[in-house]
Amino acid sequence: MTAVAVSVAALVAACGGGGGGGDSATATPAQSGVVLSGVAATGLALANSAVDVKCAAGTGSATTNDAGSYTVTVTDGALPCIVKVTGTANGVAVTLHSVAEAGTTNGSTTTATANVTPLTELILARAGGTLPSDLFTNFGTGTAVTAAALTQATTDILAAIGTAAGVDLSGVDPFKAALVAATPGNLSGGNDYDKLLDQIGTTLSVASLPQVVSQVASTVGSTAPVTLTEVVANVSKGSLAGCPQALSGKYRLLDYVGATDVVDIDFGAMSLTAGEEVVTLTANSTQPCEFLANGSVPTTVVIGPSGAGAIRDGERIGYIFPVQAHSFASVQGKWEFLESGINETQQGEHWIGEMDIAADGKVTVCDYDVAQNNFSSCVVDTDEAASLQQSGDALVLNYGQTTGLVYGFRGPNGALTLFGTYNPTGNTASGFLKTNFVLTRPQRNDTQAVGSISKFWDIAQLYQPTSTSGGQPVLFAGAPARNSITVTASTETSVTRQLTSSGTDNGRIDTVQLNNPIPGLRSRAEGPSNLSGQTISAVYIRNLPGTNMSVAIDAMATRHFMSLTVTRP
């Protein structure tokens, strides 16, 4: 076993053991003090950053000094410990994690070292198969990283990142190695470990790290649709210029009628591969994170801060998000859904309701009466049974005689949103349900401060039925509007906003009710704008946590539309 493996193998004490083939161990008996120290750096010291520590027994906090060094004393503490450092690197907010294993005991004090770097963040994501932030939150509750998993993850990450960055990381102990970080006043003052972090940073920027960590966490397990080697190789291809969250790699597309596909995007080569077709990409020169796929059907793509976003061609809109796999266990429990599209008789229709996924796969579904704007109760469907099971990177939803596919995206903040379809092949014929749906955990909408400004793309899907019975409706998608809103009034139950479109104040002011008509939804009544007099459509809006997106549907029987908003730079 290498020195690195020996170092990390001791970590399991008090982590709770758990499945995955690793050995569990008993927590080190509480001592009168655990002194934990290390350096937080990305190649540049994370100076004046908050340090939070959770141990098998005890907690502590501190602030790093100008060199990124910290020391935390945990009274009556017991190892192991997990560390979180929150700070800023090159103007980018960053949160990194690390772990400390058994240390050195001298009398009544045990000392241990835990450096906190992008490498330790990636290793924890790989070892736990989840975000390090989740490991920190759940530390001590039985959720564990085993010794075997941590040892293997260290080997995997050092080899993969070393190859991608063209650096030799063999023999480096990311957690314990001596680390002297460069500082703004002494940019050349870093030691060899710090210089390795600099080299890694030329391939993997701090701004892209949250998205990469999320993808690395999804490479664990037999159902992983993307391997660690692929993730790291895609990192080396680069991101969309001016948009670090738009990483090269595999993306899933899911459009308004439910058609879904996986494409491979290479931002280094500015190309997109869909099956046998390879198309060029053209970045928008004035709007970061927006680009055009120049295929047989030109498609505009916008990417939000999470790395997910929206697509639009002349006919349909849809979602785009990095391919990930999520276990059945991670989706158990209660979800709220919003579904939109075209029903079997070629009429536009919306559904809002709830799904409760049991451990045995049984799904209980209830619906609100959206057509009548009646949200007094969610009526359980007792006529058609529903069940969910895992199949590769998808979850298969059997609902009555209809089979759907569900895919997950966990954003860098840890929130999981599910995207589904009952029409994965994109059939447009009568007699088929042609819809998309999203599921989110129960949520509530928070109010916004007066004067706050939100910038976003707004992309609308419009529907026009034909006069022929069973005939295909006409679908068309509006061009992405580059909007922003300024909050002009705010209470706990409502927010009033003024809209600016493409830099021009168009005079529209509207008021949105929060957690209305049910918790987690926002609603806007139909009526004239306060200033312009134009008619504002009645809508219901649901945020998609972790995606920096929201979806809106009309609340009027005489119209049918769906729109997506995506946070923009």
C-alpha positions in Angstrom: 0.0 0.0 0.0 1.3 3.5 -0.9 1.9 6.2 1.6 -1.1 8.0 0.3 -3.3 4.9 0.7 -2.1 4.4 4.3 -2.8 8.0 5.1 -6.4 8.0 3.9 -7.2 4.4 4.9 -7.4 5.4 8.6 -10.2 7.8 8.0 -13.1 5.5 8.5 -13.1 5.7 12.3 -16.5 7.1 13.3 -17.6 7.8 9.7 -20.3 5.1 10.3 -19.0 2.4 8.0 -21.7 1.6 5.5 -22.0 -0.5 2.3 -19.6 -0.6 -0.6 -17.1 -3.2 0.6 -15.1 -1.0 3.1 -14.4 -1.9 6.7 -16.0 0.2 9.5 -14.3 1.1 12.7 -15.2 2.5 16.1 -14.7 6.2 16.8 -11.5 7.1 18.6 -12.3 7.7 22.2 -12.9 11.3 23.0 -9.8 13.1 24.1 -9.6 16.4 25.9 -8.6 18.1 22.7 -8.2 17.5 19.0 -6.1 20.2 17.2 -6.8 20.2 13.4 -4.7 22.3 11.1 -3.9 22.6 7.4 -3.8 25.0 4.5 -6.6 25.9 2.2 -5.5 26.8 -1.3 -6.4 26.6 -5.0 -2.8 27.4 -6.1 -3.4 30.7 -4.4 -4.1 30.8 -0.6 -7.7 31.0 0.5 -7.1 33.9 2.8 -9.5 35.1 5.5 -11.9 32.2 4.7 -14.4 30.6 7.1 -13.4 27.2 8.4 -16.0 24.8 9.8 -15.2 21.4 11.3 -17.3 18.5 12.3 -15.7 15.6 14.1 -16.9 12.2 15.4 -17.2 14.1 18.6 -17.3 17.8 18.7 -17.3 20.7 16.3 -15.2 23.8 15.8 -14.6 26.9 13.6 -11.9 29.3 12.6 -10.7 31.7 9.9 -7.7 31.1 7.7 -4.9 33.6 7.8 -3.3 35.4 4.9 -1.4 32.3 3.9 -4.5 30.1 3.9 -3.4 28.3 7.1 -5.9 27.5 9.9 -6.0 25.8 13.2 -9.1 24.5 15.0 -9.2 23.1 18.5 -12.1 20.8 19.2 -12.6 20.4 22.9 -13.2 16.8 23.9 -13.1 16.0 20.3 -12.6 12.6 18.5 -11.3 11.9 15.0 -12.1 11.6 12.2 -13.2 15.1 11.2 -14.6 16.7 8.0 -13.6 20.2 7.1 -15.4 22.9 5.1 -13.7 26.1 3.9 -15.7 28.9 2.4 -13.9 31.8 0.7 -13.0 33.5 -2.5 -10.4 32.7 -5.2 -9.7 35.1 -7.9 -13.0 36.8 -7.3 -14.9 33.5 -7.5 -16.8 32.3 -4.5 -15.5 28.8 -3.6 -16.4 26.1 -1.0 -14.0 23.2 -0.6 -13.9 20.2 1.7 -11.4 17.8 3.2 -11.1 15.1 5.8 -8.7 14.3 8.7 -7.9 10.8 9.8 -6.1 9.5 12.9 -3.5 11.9 14.1 -0.7 12.0 16.6 -1.5 11.9 20.3 0.7 13.6 22.9 -0.7 13.5 26.3 -4.3 14.6 26.2 -4.0 16.3 22.8 -4.4 14.7 19.3 -3.1 16.7 16.4 -4.1 16.0 12.7 -3.7 17.6 9.3 -6.2 18.3 6.6 -5.3 20.4 3.6 -8.3 21.7 1.7 -7.8 22.0 -2.0 -9.6 21.2 -5.3 -8.0 17.8 -5.2 -9.5 16.9 -1.8 -12.9 18.1 -3.1 -12.7 15.8 -6.1 -11.5 12.9 -4.1 -14.4 13.2 -1.6 -16.9 13.4 -4.5 -15.5 10.3 -6.1 -15.3 8.4 -2.8 -18.8 9.2 -1.6 -20.6 9.2 -4.9 -22.2 12.4 -3.8 -21.4 16.0 -3.3 -18.8 16.8 -0.6 -21.3 19.4 0.8 -23.8 16.5 1.4 -21.1 14.5 3.1 -20.4 17.5 5.4 -24.1 18.0 6.1 -24.7 14.4 6.9 -21.5 13.6 8.7 -22.2 11.6 11.8 -25.6 10.4 10.7 -24.4 7.0 9.3 -23.6 8.3 5.8 -20.0 7.2 5.4 -17.0 7.2 3.2 -15.3 3.9 3.7 -11.5 3.4 3.8 -11.5 1.3 0.7 -13.6 4.0 -1.2 -11.4 6.8 -0.1 -8.2 5.0 -0.9 -9.4 4.1 -4.4 -10.8 7.6 -5.0 -7.4 9.1 -4.2 -5.7 6.8 -6.6 -8.3 7.4 -9.3 -8.4 11.2 -9.0 -4.6 11.7 -8.9 -4.2 9.5 -12.0 -7.0 11.1 -14.0 -6.3 14.7 -13.1 -2.6 14.2 -13.4 -3.0 12.8 -17.0 -5.5 15.6 -18.0 -3.3 18.4 -16.6 -0.1 16.8 -17.7 1.4 16.7 -14.2 2.9 13.9 -12.1 0.8 13.6 -8.9 2.2 10.2 -7.9 3.3 10.1 -4.3 1.4 13.3 -3.4 -0.8 13.0 -0.3 -3.4 15.7 -1.0 -4.6 15.7 2.6 -1.3 15.7 4.6 1.5 16.9 2.3 3.3 20.1 3.3 1.5 22.9 1.5 2.8 26.5 1.3 0.4 28.5 -0.8 1.3 31.5 -3.0 -0.3 34.8 -1.9 -1.2 38.0 -3.9 1.9 39.6 -2.4 4.1 36.7 -3.2 2.8 34.9 -6.3 5.9 32.8 -6.7 6.1 31.8 -3.0 4.3 28.5 -3.3 6.0 25.2 -2.7 6.0 22.2 -5.1 2.5 21.1 -4.0 1.1 24.6 -4.6 2.7 24.7 -8.0 1.0 21.4 -8.9 -2.3 23.1 -7.9 -1.4 25.9 -10.2 -0.8 23.5 -13.1 -4.1 21.7 -12.4 -5.9 25.1 -12.4 -4.9 25.8 -16.0 -7.0 22.8 -17.0 -9.7 22.9 -14.3 -10.6 26.4 -13.2 -12.1 27.3 -9.9 -15.1 28.7 -11.7 -15.8 25.3 -13.3 -15.0 23.2 -10.3 -18.5 22.9 -8.9 -19.9 21.5 -12.1 -16.9 19.1 -12.4 -17.4 17.9 -8.8 -21.1 17.2 -9.5 -20.1 15.2 -12.6 -17.4 13.3 -10.7 -19.9 12.3 -8.0 -22.0 10.7 -10.8 -19.3 8.4 -12.0 -19.6 6.0 -9.1 -21.6 2.8 -9.5 -22.5 0.3 -12.1 -25.2 2.5 -13.6 -22.9 5.5 -14.1 -23.5 6.7 -17.7 -20.2 8.7 -17.8 -16.9 7.4 -16.5 -14.3 9.4 -14.5 -12.0 9.1 -17.5 -14.6 10.7 -19.7 -15.3 13.5 -17.3 -11.7 14.4 -16.9 -11.0 14.1 -20.7 -13.9 16.5 -21.2 -12.5 18.9 -18.7 -9.3 19.0 -20.8 -11.3 19.9 -23.9 -12.4 23.2 -22.2 -15.6 25.1 -21.6 -17.5 27.6 -23.6 -15.5 30.8 -23.8 -16.7 33.2 -21.2 -19.0 30.6 -19.6 -17.0 28.3 -17.3 -20.1 26.4 -16.2 -20.7 25.1 -19.8 -18.4 22.1 -19.8 -17.6 19.8 -22.7 -19.3 16.4 -22.3 -22.5 14.5 -22.7 -25.8 16.4 -22.4 -29.3 15.1 -22.4 -31.9 17.1 -24.4 -35.6 16.7 -23.5 -38.1 18.9 -25.5 -41.7 20.0 -25.1 -43.3 16.9 -26.6 -41.0 14.6 -24.7 -38.5 13.8 -27.4 -35.2 13.0 -25.8 -31.6 12.4 -26.9 -28.0 12.5 -25.7 -25.5 14.7 -27.5 -21.8 15.1 -27.1 -20.5 18.7 -27.0 -16.9 19.6 -27.4 -16.4 23.3 -26.7 -12.7 23.1 -27.6 -13.6 22.1 -31.1 -16.9 24.0 -31.0 -18.8 21.0 -32.2 -21.8 18.9 -31.2 -22.2 15.2 -32.1 -25.7 13.7 -32.2 -25.6 10.1 -33.5 -23.9 10.3 -36.9 -24.4 14.0 -37.3 -21.7 16.5 -36.3 -22.6 20.1 -36.3 -20.6 23.3 -35.6 -21.3 25.6 -32.8 -21.3 29.4 -32.9 -21.0 31.4 -29.7 -23.1 34.5 -29.3 -20.6 37.3 -29.4 -22.6 39.6 -27.2 -24.3 37.3 -24.7 -22.1 34.8 -22.8 -23.4 31.3 -22.3 -25.5 31.4 -25.4 -24.6 29.6 -28.6 -26.2 28.2 -31.8 -26.0 24.6 -33.0 -25.8 24.9 -36.8 -27.6 21.7 -37.7 -30.3 20.9 -40.2 -32.6 22.5 -37.6 -30.6 25.4 -36.1 -31.0 25.3 -32.4 -30.2 28.1 -29.8 -28.8 26.8 -26.5 -28.5 28.8 -23.3 -26.7 27.6 -20.2 -27.3 28.8 -16.7 -24.9 29.0 -13.7 -25.7 25.3 -12.7 -24.5 24.0 -16.1 -28.0 23.2 -17.2 -30.2 25.3 -19.4 -32.7 25.4 -22.3 -32.9 24.7 -26.0 -35.0 26.3 -28.7 -35.5 25.7 -32.4 -38.3 27.3 -34.5 -40.8 24.8 -33.3 -40.0 23.6 -29.8 -38.3 24.5 -26.6 -36.8 22.1 -24.1 -34.3 21.3 -21.4 -30.5 20.5 -21.7 -28.5 19.2 -18.7 -25.4 17.1 -18.2 -25.9 13.4 -18.2 -25.9 11.9 -14.7 -27.2 8.8 -13.0 -29.0 8.8 -9.7 -29.9 5.8 -7.6 -33.5 4.7 -6.8 -32.8 5.4 -3.2 -32.1 9.1 -3.9 -35.5 9.6 -5.4 -37.7 8.0 -2.8 -40.1 10.2 -1.0 -42.4 13.0 -1.9 -42.2 15.1 -5.1 -44.2 17.8 -6.7 -44.7 17.7 -10.5 -45.6 20.0 -13.3 -46.4 18.4 -16.7 -47.2 20.1 -20.0 -47.6 19.1 -23.6 -50.2 17.6 -26.0 -52.6 14.9 -25.0 -53.8 11.9 -27.0 -56.5 14.0 -28.8 -53.9 16.6 -29.9 -55.1 19.2 -27.4 -52.7 21.2 -25.2 -52.9 20.3 -21.6 -51.2 20.9 -18.3 -51.0 18.9 -15.1 -49.9 19.8 -11.6 -49.8 17.3 -8.7 -47.7 15.2 -6.4 -45.9 11.9 -6.5 -44.9 9.8 -3.5 -42.3 7.2 -4.3 -42.1 4.3 -1.8 -39.1 2.1 -1.1 -40.8 -0.8 -2.9 -41.2 1.3 -6.1 -44.9 2.0 -5.7 -45.8 5.5 -6.7 -48.9 7.3 -5.3 -50.1 10.1 -7.7 -52.5 12.9 -7.0 -53.6 15.8 -9.3 -55.0 19.2 -8.9 -57.8 20.4 -11.2 -55.6 22.8 -13.2 -58.2 23.3 -16.0 -60.6 24.8 -13.4 -57.9 26.5 -11.4 -59.0 24.5 -8.4 -56.2 23.7 -6.0 -58.3 23.0 -2.9 -57.2 19.4 -2.8 -54.8 17.0 -4.6 -57.0 14.1 -5.7 -55.3 10.7 -5.5 -55.6 8.6 -8.7 -57.1 5.3 -7.6 -57.9 4.2 -11.1 -54.4 3.7 -12.5 -51.4 2.1 -10.6 -48.0 3.7 -10.9 -44.5 2.3 -10.1 -40.9 3.3 -10.6 -37.8 1.2 -11.2 -34.2 1.9 -12.2 -32.9 1.0 -15.6 -29.4 2.1 -16.4 -29.1 5.9 -16.1 -32.9 6.3 -16.3 -35.8 5.6 -14.0 -38.7 3.9 -15.7 -42.2 5.2 -14.6 -45.1 2.9 -15.4 -48.3 4.7 -15.0 -51.4 2.8 -16.0 -50.9 1.8 -19.7 -48.2 4.5 -20.2 -44.5 4.1 -19.7 -42.3 7.1 -19.1 -38.6 7.7 -18.6 -37.2 10.0 -15.8 -33.7 11.5 -15.7 -32.1 13.4 -12.8 -29.8 16.4 -12.6 -28.2 17.4 -9.3 -26.9 20.9 -9.4 -23.7 22.1 -7.7 -25.8 23.2 -4.7 -26.9 19.6 -4.1 -30.6 20.0 -5.2 -31.9 17.2 -7.4 -34.5 17.9 -10.1 -36.1 15.1 -12.2 -37.0 15.6 -15.9 -39.4 13.1 -17.5 -41.1 12.1 -20.7 -43.9 9.8 -21.8 -42.8 10.2 -25.4 -39.1 9.7 -25.6 -39.1 9.0 -29.4 -41.0 12.2 -30.2 -44.0 10.6 -31.8 -46.4 13.4 -32.9 -49.4 11.2 -34.0 -52.8 11.3 -32.4 -53.4 8.7 -29.7 -50.1 9.2 -28.0 -49.4 11.4 -24.9 -46.7 13.9 -26.0 -45.6 15.6 -22.8 -42.6 16.6 -20.7 -42.7 16.8 -16.9 -40.5 18.0 -14.0 -40.4 16.8 -10.4 -39.0 18.8 -7.5 -38.9 18.2 -3.8 -41.5 20.2 -1.8 -40.4 23.8 -1.5 -41.5 27.2 -0.6 -40.8 30.5 -2.3 -38.9 33.1 -0.5 -39.5 36.8 -0.9 -37.0 39.1 -2.7 -35.5 42.3 -1.5 -36.6 45.6 -3.0 -34.1 46.8 -5.6 -32.8 43.3 -6.3 -32.2 42.5 -10.0 -32.5 39.2 -11.7 -31.2 38.6 -15.3 -32.6 35.7 -17.3 -33.5 34.3 -20.7 -37.2 33.7 -21.3 -38.1 31.2 -24.0 -41.8 30.5 -24.7 -43.5 27.5 -26.3 -46.7 28.3 -28.1 -49.4 26.0 -29.3 -52.1 26.4 -31.9 -54.7 23.6 -32.5 -55.9 22.8 -36.0 -59.5 22.8 -37.1 -59.2 19.2 -38.2 -60.2 16.6 -35.6 -57.1 14.8 -34.5 -54.9 16.9 -36.7 -51.5 17.9 -35.6 -51.3 21.2 -33.8 -49.0 23.9 -34.9 -46.0 24.5 -32.5 -43.7 27.4 -32.6 -41.1 28.7 -30.2 -40.3 32.4 -29.5 -36.8 33.6 -29.8 -35.0 33.8 -26.5 -35.7 37.1 -24.8 -32.9 38.5 -22.7 -34.8 40.0 -19.8 -34.2 41.4 -16.4 -36.5 42.3 -13.6 -36.1 44.7 -10.7 -38.1 44.2 -7.5 -40.1 47.4 -6.8 -42.2 46.1 -3.8 -42.0 43.0 -1.7 -43.9 41.3 1.1 -43.9 37.8 2.6 -46.7 36.8 0.1 -46.0 38.8 -3.0 -43.3 40.5 -5.2 -43.9 43.3 -7.6 -41.4 43.5 -10.5 -40.6 45.8 -13.4 -39.4 44.2 -16.6 -36.6 45.2 -18.8 -36.2 43.5 -22.2 -32.9 43.5 -24.0 -31.8 46.5 -22.1 -34.9 48.5 -22.7 -37.6 49.3 -20.1 -40.8 48.2 -21.8 -42.9 49.6 -18.9 -44.3 46.2 -17.8 -44.9 45.8 -14.1 -46.5 42.7 -12.6 -47.1 41.2 -9.2 -46.5 37.6 -8.4 -48.1 35.8 -5.5 -45.7 33.6 -3.5 -46.7 30.1 -2.5 -50.0 30.5 -4.2 -52.3 28.7 -4.9 -50.2 26.0 -3.2 -46.8 26.1 -1.5 -43.9 26.1 -4.0 -45.9 27.7 -6.8 -45.9 31.3 -7.8 -48.9 32.7 -9.6 -49.7 35.8 -11.6 -53.2 36.9 -12.4 -54.3 38.0 -15.8 -54.6 41.7 -16.3 -53.1 44.9 -17.7 -49.6 46.0 -16.9 -49.5 48.8 -14.4 -47.8 51.1 -16.9 -48.0 49.8 -20.5 -51.6 48.6 -20.4 -50.7 45.5 -22.3 -52.4 42.3 -21.3 -50.4 40.0 -19.0 -51.2 36.3 -19.1 -52.2 34.4 -16.0 -49.5 31.9 -15.1 -48.3 29.4 -12.6 -44.5 29.2 -12.1 -42.4 26.6 -10.4 -38.7 27.0 -9.6 -36.4 24.0 -10.4 -34.0 23.9 -7.5 -30.4 23.4 -8.4 -30.9 24.3 -12.1 -31.2 28.1 -12.0 -34.3 27.7 -14.0 -38.1 28.0 -13.6 -41.0 26.7 -15.8 -44.3 28.6 -16.2 -47.6 27.4 -17.7 -50.7 29.5 -18.5 -53.6 29.5 -16.1 -56.2 30.2 -18.8 -58.5 27.7 -20.6 -58.4 29.8 -23.8 -54.6 29.7 -24.2 -51.9 27.1 -24.0 -48.2 27.9 -23.5 -45.2 26.9 -21.5 -42.1 29.0 -20.9 -38.7 28.4 -19.5 -36.5 31.0 -17.7 -32.8 30.5 -17.3 -30.5 32.7 -15.2 -28.0 34.5 -17.4 -24.8 36.3 -16.8 
